[in-house]
């Protein structure tokens, strides 16, 4: 029973980190990129359809902080905790399925990291960089 709970917690943590990084992308990165590309009307249309994105972007520090913690916890689980308990993470009768699921979880985690880093760059670093170039 504890084996199933451990697997569920591990999978849940991976998916939370993915959805957290997608949230950071939706709140802050995509609107900034659209405006930068001259698609301000697209941003206005999206924000009128999904007004909760405005409040999410007002709290982007919390959004990125919580998402970063979830991704860090997922890394800790994937590369430190789970390998120390191989008997709990993989049943001996299905090693191929376990390897496939573990590989998929690693892909999900790394996609989460890429989305998070892209969103962080656009939300926090791109504006100051462009402002500095504008002053030159």
Secondary structure, DSSP 8 states (H G I E B T S, - for coil): -HHHHHHHHHHHHHHHHHHHHHHHIIIIIHHHHHHHTT-HHHHHHHHHH-THHHHHHHTHHHHHHHHHHHHHHHHHIIIIIHHHTHHHHS-TT-HHHHHHHHHHHHHHHHHHHHHHHHHHIIIIIHHHHHHHHHH-
